[in-house]
Amino acid sequence: MSEQTAPTENSAAGISLGASWRLKAISVMPAYQIAVTFQYGISGIIDCSRILGATDPGIFAPLASADFFAQARLDLGAIAWPNGADLDPLWAYEEVRSKQLRSVR
């Protein structure tokens, strides 16, 4: 499943109102991973498998079901699920950037 959003643009000023960490597209992958693309082209994979081992997953508990996890969608620039669980897009951006920085070292 893949979803995309477009940035809001102020046509009078020609300015894009999206932050660099705002999600533009997502695609659910096997093994509790989500491929993400951010506003200005940075992309990567977020590994959400830690949800499976959480001792108190709270609202994220239903995500342990692969079928439910696969229902991820973009909602106002964040990765969200039907039960109201969502992932902060800034957190997702930092996850992707930190992996990129570690691979450069």
MOPAC internal coordinates of N, CA, C and O (Angstrom, degrees):
PM7 1SCF
backbone

  N    0.0000 0     0.00 0     0.00 0    0    0    0
  C    1.4338 1     0.00 0     0.00 0    1    0    0
  C    1.5173 1   108.59 1     0.00 0    2    1    0
  O    1.2310 1   119.91 1   -47.51 1    3    2    1
  N    1.2975 1   117.77 1   132.49 1    3    2    1
  C    1.4481 1   122.73 1  -178.68 1    5    3    2
  C    1.5197 1   108.97 1  -132.23 1    6    5    3
  O    1.2310 1   120.59 1   -43.23 1    7    6    5
  N    1.3205 1   116.47 1   136.77 1    7    6    5
  C    1.4556 1   121.50 1   178.12 1    9    7    6
  C    1.5142 1   109.07 1  -132.05 1   10    9    7
  O    1.2310 1   120.97 1   -29.42 1   11   10    9
  N    1.3472 1   115.75 1   150.58 1   11   10    9
  C    1.4494 1   120.46 1   178.25 1   13   11   10
  C    1.5165 1   109.77 1  -137.37 1   14   13   11
  O    1.2310 1   120.66 1   -27.50 1   15   14   13
  N    1.3370 1   116.34 1   152.50 1   15   14   13
  C    1.4542 1   122.58 1   173.48 1   17   15   14
  C    1.5157 1   108.13 1  -130.30 1   18   17   15
  O    1.2310 1   121.04 1   -18.93 1   19   18   17
  N    1.3103 1   115.62 1   161.07 1   19   18   17
  C    1.4590 1   120.49 1   177.28 1   21   19   18
  C    1.5176 1   108.80 1  -113.32 1   22   21   19
  O    1.2310 1   120.19 1   -34.97 1   23   22   21
  N    1.3467 1   117.25 1   145.03 1   23   22   21
  C    1.4602 1   119.35 1   178.73 1   25   23   22
  C    1.5246 1   110.81 1   -68.65 1   26   25   23
  O    1.2310 1   120.58 1   -29.38 1   27   26   25
  N    1.3162 1   116.49 1   150.62 1   27   26   25
  C    1.4494 1   120.97 1   174.02 1   29   27   26
  C    1.5183 1   107.34 1   -77.71 1   30   29   27
  O    1.2310 1   120.54 1   -42.74 1   31   30   29
  N    1.3149 1   116.57 1   137.26 1   31   30   29
  C    1.4564 1   119.24 1  -178.86 1   33   31   30
  C    1.5075 1   109.83 1  -126.46 1   34   33   31
  O    1.2310 1   120.11 1   -42.04 1   35   34   33
  N    1.3239 1   117.40 1   137.96 1   35   34   33
  C    1.4382 1   123.12 1   174.65 1   37   35   34
  C    1.5158 1   105.88 1   -87.88 1   38   37   35
  O    1.2310 1   120.65 1   -77.16 1   39   38   37
  N    1.3406 1   116.36 1   102.84 1   39   38   37
  C    1.4633 1   119.88 1  -173.02 1   41   39   38
  C    1.5312 1   112.00 1   -65.30 1   42   41   39
  O    1.2310 1   119.78 1   150.80 1   43   42   41
  N    1.3248 1   118.02 1   -29.20 1   43   42   41
  C    1.4594 1   120.17 1   179.42 1   45   43   42
  C    1.5229 1   111.19 1   -66.41 1   46   45   43
  O    1.2310 1   120.81 1   139.83 1   47   46   45
  N    1.3074 1   116.06 1   -40.17 1   47   46   45
  C    1.4685 1   119.69 1  -177.53 1   49   47   46
  C    1.5207 1   112.64 1   -98.59 1   50   49   47
  O    1.2310 1   120.05 1   163.75 1   51   50   49
  N    1.3415 1   117.51 1   -16.25 1   51   50   49
  C    1.4562 1   120.65 1  -177.43 1   53   51   50
  C    1.5133 1   112.64 1    70.77 1   54   53   51
  O    1.2310 1   120.35 1  -153.09 1   55   54   53
  N    1.3258 1   116.94 1    26.91 1   55   54   53
  C    1.4608 1   121.85 1  -176.72 1   57   55   54
  C    1.5192 1   109.63 1  -104.66 1   58   57   55
  O    1.2310 1   120.45 1   -44.64 1   59   58   57
  N    1.3177 1   116.74 1   135.36 1   59   58   57
  C    1.4560 1   121.98 1   173.97 1   61   59   58
  C    1.5252 1   108.30 1   -85.84 1   62   61   59
  O    1.2310 1   120.56 1   -49.93 1   63   62   61
  N    1.3465 1   116.53 1   130.07 1   63   62   61
  C    1.4561 1   120.86 1  -176.91 1   65   63   62
  C    1.5204 1   113.50 1   -90.58 1   66   65   63
  O    1.2310 1   119.60 1  -172.90 1   67   66   65
  N    1.3186 1   118.38 1     7.10 1   67   66   65
  C    1.4587 1   120.87 1  -178.00 1   69   67   66
  C    1.5183 1   112.33 1   -88.05 1   70   69   67
  O    1.2310 1   121.05 1   -39.85 1   71   70   69
  N    1.3210 1   115.60 1   140.15 1   71   70   69
  C    1.4581 1   120.97 1   174.36 1   73   71   70
  C    1.5232 1   108.62 1   -80.82 1   74   73   71
  O    1.2310 1   120.42 1   -23.20 1   75   74   73
  N    1.3321 1   116.80 1   156.80 1   75   74   73
  C    1.4644 1   120.23 1  -177.64 1   77   75   74
  C    1.5207 1   111.90 1   -61.87 1   78   77   75
  O    1.2310 1   119.85 1   153.56 1   79   78   77
  N    1.3372 1   117.89 1   -26.44 1   79   78   77
  C    1.4575 1   121.54 1  -178.57 1   81   79   78
  C    1.5253 1   112.65 1   -89.58 1   82   81   79
  O    1.2310 1   119.92 1  -179.04 1   83   82   81
  N    1.3156 1   117.76 1     0.96 1   83   82   81
  C    1.4706 1   120.64 1   178.72 1   85   83   82
  C    1.5304 1   108.83 1   -73.34 1   86   85   83
  O    1.2310 1   121.06 1   -47.73 1   87   86   85
  N    1.3218 1   115.57 1   132.27 1   87   86   85
  C    1.4641 1   120.35 1  -178.36 1   89   87   86
  C    1.5211 1   111.49 1   -73.30 1   90   89   87
  O    1.2310 1   121.29 1   -41.56 1   91   90   89
  N    1.3112 1   115.14 1   138.44 1   91   90   89
  C    1.4603 1   122.11 1   179.18 1   93   91   90
  C    1.5267 1   110.57 1  -107.29 1   94   93   91
  O    1.2310 1   120.34 1   144.94 1   95   94   93
  N    1.3501 1   116.95 1   -35.06 1   95   94   93
  C    1.4638 1   120.73 1  -178.14 1   97   95   94
  C    1.5218 1   110.07 1  -154.26 1   98   97   95
  O    1.2310 1   121.26 1   -31.28 1   99   98   97
  N    1.3312 1   115.19 1   148.72 1   99   98   97
  C    1.4607 1   120.85 1   174.33 1  101   99   98
  C    1.5191 1   109.10 1  -136.93 1  102  101   99
  O    1.2310 1   121.24 1   -22.57 1  103  102  101
  N    1.3150 1   115.23 1   157.43 1  103  102  101
  C    1.4591 1   122.09 1   174.80 1  105  103  102
  C    1.5252 1   107.68 1  -147.67 1  106  105  103
  O    1.2310 1   120.83 1   -57.57 1  107  106  105
  N    1.3325 1   116.02 1   122.43 1  107  106  105
  C    1.4638 1   120.40 1   179.19 1  109  107  106
  C    1.5208 1   108.79 1   -73.97 1  110  109  107
  O    1.2310 1   120.89 1   -45.49 1  111  110  109
  N    1.3247 1   115.90 1   134.51 1  111  110  109
  C    1.4537 1   122.65 1  -178.70 1  113  111  110
  C    1.5257 1   109.06 1  -119.43 1  114  113  111
  O    1.2310 1   119.85 1   -10.57 1  115  114  113
  N    1.3236 1   117.90 1   169.43 1  115  114  113
  C    1.4717 1   120.03 1   176.25 1  117  115  114
  C    1.5257 1   111.68 1   -64.28 1  118  117  115
  O    1.2310 1   121.04 1   -14.62 1  119  118  117
  N    1.3146 1   115.61 1   165.38 1  119  118  117
  C    1.4636 1   123.86 1   174.07 1  121  119  118
  C    1.5334 1   112.92 1    62.07 1  122  121  119
  O    1.2310 1   120.49 1  -142.97 1  123  122  121
  N    1.3268 1   116.67 1    37.03 1  123  122  121
  C    1.4593 1   122.33 1   175.72 1  125  123  122
  C    1.5244 1   112.88 1    58.46 1  126  125  123
  O    1.2310 1   121.23 1  -136.10 1  127  126  125
  N    1.3091 1   115.26 1    43.90 1  127  126  125
  C    1.4607 1   120.70 1   177.32 1  129  127  126
  C    1.5232 1   109.16 1  -119.80 1  130  129  127
  O    1.2310 1   121.43 1   -28.78 1  131  130  129
  N    1.3194 1   114.87 1   151.22 1  131  130  129
  C    1.4654 1   120.96 1   177.98 1  133  131  130
  C    1.5213 1   108.19 1  -131.03 1  134  133  131
  O    1.2310 1   120.69 1   -54.42 1  135  134  133
  N    1.3260 1   116.28 1   125.58 1  135  134  133
  C    1.4631 1   121.51 1   174.02 1  137  135  134
  C    1.5323 1   106.60 1   -83.11 1  138  137  135
  O    1.2310 1   120.65 1   -48.47 1  139  138  137
  N    1.3152 1   116.36 1   131.53 1  139  138  137
  C    1.4618 1   121.18 1  -177.30 1  141  139  138
  C    1.5208 1   110.72 1  -127.19 1  142  141  139
  O    1.2310 1   121.30 1   -32.43 1  143  142  141
  N    1.3243 1   115.12 1   147.57 1  143  142  141
  C    1.4579 1   122.21 1   171.69 1  145  143  142
  C    1.5156 1   106.53 1  -129.57 1  146  145  143
  O    1.2310 1   120.98 1   -50.19 1  147  146  145
  N    1.3225 1   115.73 1   129.81 1  147  146  145
  C    1.4464 1   121.27 1  -177.91 1  149  147  146
  C    1.5221 1   110.65 1   -96.50 1  150  149  147
  O    1.2310 1   121.34 1   -10.05 1  151  150  149
  N    1.3119 1   115.04 1   169.95 1  151  150  149
  C    1.4562 1   124.53 1  -173.58 1  153  151  150
  C    1.5240 1   113.85 1   -44.67 1  154  153  151
  O    1.2310 1   119.47 1   134.83 1  155  154  153
  N    1.3143 1   118.62 1   -45.17 1  155  154  153
  C    1.4556 1   120.19 1  -173.69 1  157  155  154
  C    1.5224 1   113.28 1  -107.83 1  158  157  155
  O    1.2310 1   120.74 1  -149.65 1  159  158  157
  N    1.3449 1   116.19 1    30.35 1  159  158  157
  C    1.4504 1   121.12 1   170.40 1  161  159  158
  C    1.5120 1   117.52 1    93.97 1  162  161  159
  O    1.2310 1   119.16 1   170.63 1  163  162  161
  N    1.3063 1   119.21 1    -9.37 1  163  162  161
  C    1.4632 1   119.59 1   176.04 1  165  163  162
  C    1.5160 1   107.87 1   -67.67 1  166  165  163
  O    1.2310 1   120.89 1   -45.10 1  167  166  165
  N    1.3262 1   115.90 1   134.90 1  167  166  165
  C    1.4607 1   119.19 1  -178.94 1  169  167  166
  C    1.5203 1   109.91 1  -142.11 1  170  169  167
  O    1.2310 1   121.42 1   -18.27 1  171  170  169
  N    1.3172 1   114.89 1   161.73 1  171  170  169
  C    1.4511 1   120.17 1   179.69 1  173  171  170
  C    1.5180 1   110.82 1   178.97 1  174  173  171
  O    1.2310 1   121.34 1    10.85 1  175  174  173
  N    1.3138 1   115.05 1  -169.15 1  175  174  173
  C    1.4613 1   122.51 1  -177.85 1  177  175  174
  C    1.5257 1   108.84 1  -117.83 1  178  177  175
  O    1.2310 1   120.90 1   -46.85 1  179  178  177
  N    1.3210 1   115.89 1   133.15 1  179  178  177
  C    1.4692 1   121.61 1   174.52 1  181  179  178
  C    1.5231 1   107.29 1  -105.78 1  182  181  179
  O    1.2310 1   121.00 1   -53.42 1  183  182  181
  N    1.3221 1   115.69 1   126.58 1  183  182  181
  C    1.4622 1   121.71 1   177.96 1  185  183  182
  C    1.5278 1   108.51 1   -94.42 1  186  185  183
  O    1.2310 1   120.46 1   -67.89 1  187  186  185
  N    1.3197 1   116.73 1   112.11 1  187  186  185
  C    1.4639 1   122.19 1  -178.82 1  189  187  186
  C    1.5282 1   111.94 1  -102.10 1  190  189  187
  O    1.2310 1   119.80 1  -164.90 1  191  190  189
  N    1.3185 1   117.99 1    15.10 1  191  190  189
  C    1.4608 1   121.37 1  -176.51 1  193  191  190
  C    1.5286 1   112.64 1   -66.24 1  194  193  191
  O    1.2310 1   119.88 1   162.58 1  195  194  193
  N    1.3402 1   117.84 1   -17.42 1  195  194  193
  C    1.4674 1   120.71 1   177.47 1  197  195  194
  C    1.5267 1   111.72 1   -59.57 1  198  197  195
  O    1.2310 1   120.60 1   157.11 1  199  198  197
  N    1.3169 1   116.45 1   -22.89 1  199  198  197
  C    1.4683 1   120.83 1   178.01 1  201  199  198
  C    1.5241 1   110.20 1   -58.88 1  202  201  199
  O    1.2310 1   120.43 1   143.97 1  203  202  201
  N    1.3227 1   116.77 1   -36.03 1  203  202  201
  C    1.4645 1   121.44 1  -176.76 1  205  203  202
  C    1.5182 1   112.44 1   -64.11 1  206  205  203
  O    1.2310 1   119.71 1   149.22 1  207  206  205
  N    1.3185 1   118.16 1   -30.78 1  207  206  205
  C    1.4568 1   121.62 1  -176.35 1  209  207  206
  C    1.5133 1   114.12 1  -101.12 1  210  209  207
  O    1.2310 1   120.00 1  -177.02 1  211  210  209
  N    1.3351 1   117.61 1     2.98 1  211  210  209
  C    1.4616 1   120.02 1  -177.67 1  213  211  210
  C    1.5261 1   110.61 1   -67.08 1  214  213  211
  O    1.2310 1   120.56 1   -44.32 1  215  214  213
  N    1.3279 1   116.53 1   135.68 1  215  214  213
  C    1.4724 1   120.04 1  -179.61 1  217  215  214
  C    1.5248 1   111.60 1   -75.51 1  218  217  215
  O    1.2310 1   119.91 1   150.29 1  219  218  217
  N    1.3264 1   117.78 1   -29.71 1  219  218  217
  C    1.4653 1   121.39 1   177.68 1  221  219  218
  C    1.5278 1   108.21 1  -139.10 1  222  221  219
  O    1.2310 1   120.12 1  -100.05 1  223  222  221
  N    1.3483 1   117.38 1    79.95 1  223  222  221
  C    1.4590 1   120.47 1  -173.53 1  225  223  222
  C    1.5271 1   114.86 1   -73.17 1  226  225  223
  O    1.2310 1   119.94 1   167.16 1  227  226  225
  N    1.3251 1   117.72 1   -12.84 1  227  226  225
  C    1.4658 1   120.23 1   178.40 1  229  227  226
  C    1.5216 1   112.48 1    55.47 1  230  229  227
  O    1.2310 1   120.70 1    51.25 1  231  230  229
  N    1.3293 1   116.28 1  -128.75 1  231  230  229
  C    1.4605 1   121.45 1  -177.38 1  233  231  230
  C    1.5293 1   112.62 1   -63.42 1  234  233  231
  O    1.2310 1   120.43 1   161.83 1  235  234  233
  N    1.3393 1   116.77 1   -18.17 1  235  234  233
  C    1.4592 1   120.78 1  -179.47 1  237  235  234
  C    1.5342 1   112.98 1   -84.47 1  238  237  235
  O    1.2310 1   119.14 1   174.97 1  239  238  237
  N    1.3349 1   119.24 1    -5.03 1  239  238  237
  C    1.4695 1   122.60 1  -178.17 1  241  239  238
  C    1.5329 1   112.94 1   -53.06 1  242  241  239
  O    1.2310 1   118.52 1   135.21 1  243  242  241
  N    1.3412 1   120.43 1   -44.79 1  243  242  241
  C    1.4740 1   119.55 1  -179.71 1  245  243  242
  C    1.5288 1   114.02 1   -62.38 1  246  245  243
  O    1.2310 1   120.07 1   159.37 1  247  246  245
  N    1.3456 1   117.47 1   -20.63 1  247  246  245
  C    1.4629 1   120.84 1  -179.35 1  249  247  246
  C    1.5155 1   112.56 1   -68.60 1  250  249  247
  O    1.2310 1   119.96 1   167.23 1  251  250  249
  N    1.3344 1   117.68 1   -12.77 1  251  250  249
  C    1.4625 1   121.21 1   176.88 1  253  251  250
  C    1.5256 1   110.77 1   -66.36 1  254  253  251
  O    1.2310 1   120.40 1   158.90 1  255  254  253
  N    1.3232 1   116.84 1   -21.10 1  255  254  253
  C    1.4681 1   121.31 1   174.13 1  257  255  254
  C    1.5265 1   107.99 1   -80.97 1  258  257  255
  O    1.2310 1   120.53 1   -58.65 1  259  258  257
  N    1.3247 1   116.60 1   121.35 1  259  258  257
  C    1.4688 1   120.43 1  -179.00 1  261  259  258
  C    1.5278 1   111.63 1   -57.38 1  262  261  259
  O    1.2310 1   120.27 1   143.20 1  263  262  261
  N    1.3339 1   117.10 1   -36.80 1  263  262  261
  C    1.4658 1   120.13 1   179.40 1  265  263  262
  C    1.5305 1   111.04 1   -65.22 1  266  265  263
  O    1.2310 1   120.52 1   138.60 1  267  266  265
  N    1.3315 1   116.62 1   -41.40 1  267  266  265
  C    1.4589 1   119.64 1   178.53 1  269  267  266
  C    1.5246 1   110.71 1   -69.75 1  270  269  267
  O    1.2310 1   120.28 1   137.80 1  271  270  269
  N    1.3251 1   117.06 1   -42.20 1  271  270  269
  C    1.4606 1   121.16 1   178.26 1  273  271  270
  C    1.5324 1   110.70 1   -56.44 1  274  273  271
  O    1.2310 1   120.77 1   141.63 1  275  274  273
  N    1.3288 1   116.13 1   -38.37 1  275  274  273
  C    1.4674 1   121.81 1  -177.94 1  277  275  274
  C    1.5337 1   112.54 1   -66.66 1  278  277  275
  O    1.2310 1   119.77 1   170.19 1  279  278  277
  N    1.3123 1   118.05 1    -9.81 1  279  278  277
  C    1.4647 1   121.79 1   179.40 1  281  279  278
  C    1.5308 1   112.63 1   -85.62 1  282  281  279
  O    1.2310 1   120.22 1  -170.29 1  283  282  281
  N    1.3237 1   117.19 1     9.71 1  283  282  281
  C    1.4702 1   121.26 1   178.74 1  285  283  282
  C    1.5234 1   109.34 1   -57.20 1  286  285  283
  O    1.2310 1   121.79 1   -36.36 1  287  286  285
  N    1.3381 1   114.17 1   143.64 1  287  286  285
  C    1.4654 1   120.42 1   179.19 1  289  287  286
  C    1.5300 1   108.27 1  -148.39 1  290  289  287
  O    1.2310 1   120.89 1   -14.58 1  291  290  289
  N    1.3136 1   115.91 1   165.42 1  291  290  289
  C    1.4644 1   120.27 1   173.96 1  293  291  290
  C    1.5188 1   108.57 1   -84.95 1  294  293  291
  O    1.2310 1   120.70 1   -49.34 1  295  294  293
  N    1.3229 1   116.27 1   130.66 1  295  294  293
  C    1.4564 1   121.54 1   178.19 1  297  295  294
  C    1.5266 1   106.92 1  -137.09 1  298  297  295
  O    1.2310 1   121.00 1   -72.19 1  299  298  297
  N    1.3166 1   115.69 1   107.81 1  299  298  297
  C    1.4633 1   121.59 1  -178.02 1  301  299  298
  C    1.5277 1   112.25 1    53.25 1  302  301  299
  O    1.2310 1   120.77 1  -139.54 1  303  302  301
  N    1.3129 1   116.14 1    40.46 1  303  302  301
  C    1.4610 1   121.44 1   176.04 1  305  303  302
  C    1.5134 1   115.15 1    82.52 1  306  305  303
  O    1.2310 1   119.91 1  -172.49 1  307  306  305
  N    1.3289 1   117.78 1     7.51 1  307  306  305
  C    1.4665 1   121.27 1   178.75 1  309  307  306
  C    1.5293 1   108.85 1  -121.45 1  310  309  307
  O    1.2310 1   120.50 1   -24.17 1  311  310  309
  N    1.3207 1   116.64 1   155.83 1  311  310  309
  C    1.4643 1   121.77 1   174.04 1  313  311  310
  C    1.5259 1   106.58 1   -79.48 1  314  313  311
  O    1.2310 1   120.27 1   -55.52 1  315  314  313
  N    1.3360 1   117.09 1   124.48 1  315  314  313
  C    1.4616 1   120.82 1  -175.10 1  317  315  314
  C    1.5254 1   110.92 1  -136.92 1  318  317  315
  O    1.2310 1   121.44 1   -21.58 1  319  318  317
  N    1.3287 1   114.85 1   158.42 1  319  318  317
  C    1.4575 1   122.87 1   177.91 1  321  319  318
  C    1.5232 1   109.42 1  -122.97 1  322  321  319
  O    1.2310 1   119.82 1   -18.89 1  323  322  321
  N    1.3388 1   117.95 1   161.11 1  323  322  321
  C    1.4660 1   121.79 1  -176.13 1  325  323  322
  C    1.5317 1   115.29 1   -58.21 1  326  325  323
  O    1.2310 1   119.26 1   156.52 1  327  326  325
  N    1.3201 1   119.02 1   -23.48 1  327  326  325
  C    1.4647 1   120.64 1  -178.52 1  329  327  326
  C    1.5331 1   113.25 1   -85.37 1  330  329  327
  O    1.2310 1   119.98 1  -178.48 1  331  330  329
  N    1.3284 1   117.65 1     1.52 1  331  330  329
  C    1.4533 1   121.72 1   179.50 1  333  331  330
  C    1.5188 1   114.28 1    99.41 1  334  333  331
  O    1.2310 1   119.89 1   171.51 1  335  334  333
  N    1.3187 1   117.82 1    -8.49 1  335  334  333
  C    1.4659 1   120.76 1   176.15 1  337  335  334
  C    1.5227 1   108.72 1   -66.87 1  338  337  335
  O    1.2310 1   120.81 1   -38.47 1  339  338  337
  N    1.3250 1   116.05 1   141.53 1  339  338  337
  C    1.4619 1   119.34 1   175.69 1  341  339  338
  C    1.5228 1   110.00 1  -150.39 1  342  341  339
  O    1.2310 1   121.48 1   -17.16 1  343  342  341
  N    1.3219 1   114.77 1   162.84 1  343  342  341
  C    1.4629 1   121.84 1   177.85 1  345  343  342
  C    1.5227 1   108.24 1  -112.69 1  346  345  343
  O    1.2310 1   120.92 1   -48.02 1  347  346  345
  N    1.2879 1   115.85 1   131.98 1  347  346  345
  C    1.4522 1   122.69 1   179.00 1  349  347  346
  C    1.5314 1   108.86 1   -61.98 1  350  349  347
  O    1.2310 1   119.58 1   -55.23 1  351  350  349
  N    1.3361 1   118.41 1   124.77 1  351  350  349
  C    1.4708 1   119.52 1  -179.17 1  353  351  350
  C    1.5265 1   113.08 1   -63.40 1  354  353  351
  O    1.2310 1   119.90 1   149.43 1  355  354  353
  N    1.3241 1   117.80 1   -30.57 1  355  354  353
  C    1.4649 1   119.56 1   177.02 1  357  355  354
  C    1.5259 1   110.58 1   -67.46 1  358  357  355
  O    1.2310 1   120.22 1   140.91 1  359  358  357
  N    1.3397 1   117.19 1   -39.09 1  359  358  357
  C    1.4635 1   121.16 1   175.40 1  361  359  358
  C    1.5244 1   109.61 1   -61.19 1  362  361  359
  O    1.2310 1   120.43 1   134.84 1  363  362  361
  N    1.3435 1   116.79 1   -45.16 1  363  362  361
  C    1.4675 1   121.18 1   179.89 1  365  363  362
  C    1.5331 1   110.54 1   -60.65 1  366  365  363
  O    1.2310 1   120.56 1   137.91 1  367  366  365
  N    1.3241 1   116.53 1   -42.09 1  367  366  365
  C    1.4626 1   121.50 1   179.13 1  369  367  366
  C    1.5275 1   110.32 1   -61.86 1  370  369  367
  O    1.2310 1   120.88 1   134.29 1  371  370  369
  N    1.3249 1   115.93 1   -45.71 1  371  370  369
  C    1.4692 1   119.46 1  -179.89 1  373  371  370
  C    1.5240 1   111.55 1   -65.38 1  374  373  371
  O    1.2310 1   119.75 1   144.72 1  375  374  373
  N    1.3282 1   118.08 1   -35.28 1  375  374  373
  C    1.4696 1   121.41 1   175.93 1  377  375  374
  C    1.5328 1   110.54 1   -60.63 1  378  377  375
  O    1.2310 1   120.81 1   131.56 1  379  378  377
  N    1.3225 1   116.06 1   -48.44 1  379  378  377
  C    1.4696 1   120.80 1  -178.54 1  381  379  378
  C    1.5224 1   110.63 1   -65.90 1  382  381  379
  O    1.2310 1   120.10 1   134.43 1  383  382  381
  N    1.3307 1   117.42 1   -45.57 1  383  382  381
  C    1.4645 1   120.33 1  -178.91 1  385  383  382
  C    1.5236 1   111.61 1   -64.61 1  386  385  383
  O    1.2310 1   119.77 1   140.56 1  387  386  385
  N    1.3369 1   118.04 1   -39.44 1  387  386  385
  C    1.4611 1   119.18 1  -179.55 1  389  387  386
  C    1.5274 1   110.76 1   -66.14 1  390  389  387
  O    1.2310 1   119.61 1   143.33 1  391  390  389
  N    1.3212 1   118.34 1   -36.67 1  391  390  389
  C    1.4743 1   120.95 1   175.85 1  393  391  390
  C    1.5220 1   110.19 1   -64.30 1  394  393  391
  O    1.2310 1   120.31 1   139.43 1  395  394  393
  N    1.3367 1   117.02 1   -40.57 1  395  394  393
  C    1.4544 1   120.07 1   179.13 1  397  395  394
  C    1.5163 1   111.62 1   -65.18 1  398  397  395
  O    1.2310 1   120.76 1   139.11 1  399  398  397
  N    1.3180 1   116.16 1   -40.89 1  399  398  397
  C    1.4710 1   119.43 1   179.16 1  401  399  398
  C    1.5282 1   111.60 1   -67.11 1  402  401  399
  O    1.2310 1   120.23 1   141.31 1  403  402  401
  N    1.3407 1   117.16 1   -38.69 1  403  402  401
  C    1.4707 1   119.87 1   178.25 1  405  403  402
  C    1.5234 1   110.84 1   -65.54 1  406  405  403
  O    1.2310 1   119.56 1   145.69 1  407  406  405
  N    1.3105 1   118.44 1   -34.31 1  407  406  405
  C    1.4636 1   120.66 1  -178.26 1  409  407  406
  C    1.5334 1   111.17 1   -74.10 1  410  409  407
  O    1.2310 1   119.76 1   156.64 1  411  410  409
  N    1.3204 1   118.06 1   -23.36 1  411  410  409
  C    1.4589 1   122.04 1   177.86 1  413  411  410
  C    1.5204 1   110.83 1   -75.49 1  414  413  411
  O    1.2310 1   120.53 1   146.31 1  415  414  413
  N    1.3324 1   116.59 1   -33.69 1  415  414  413
  C    1.4759 1   121.05 1  -177.19 1  417  415  414
  C    1.4446 1   111.69 1   -70.64 1  418  417  415
  O    1.2310 1   120.10 1   180.00 1  419  418  417

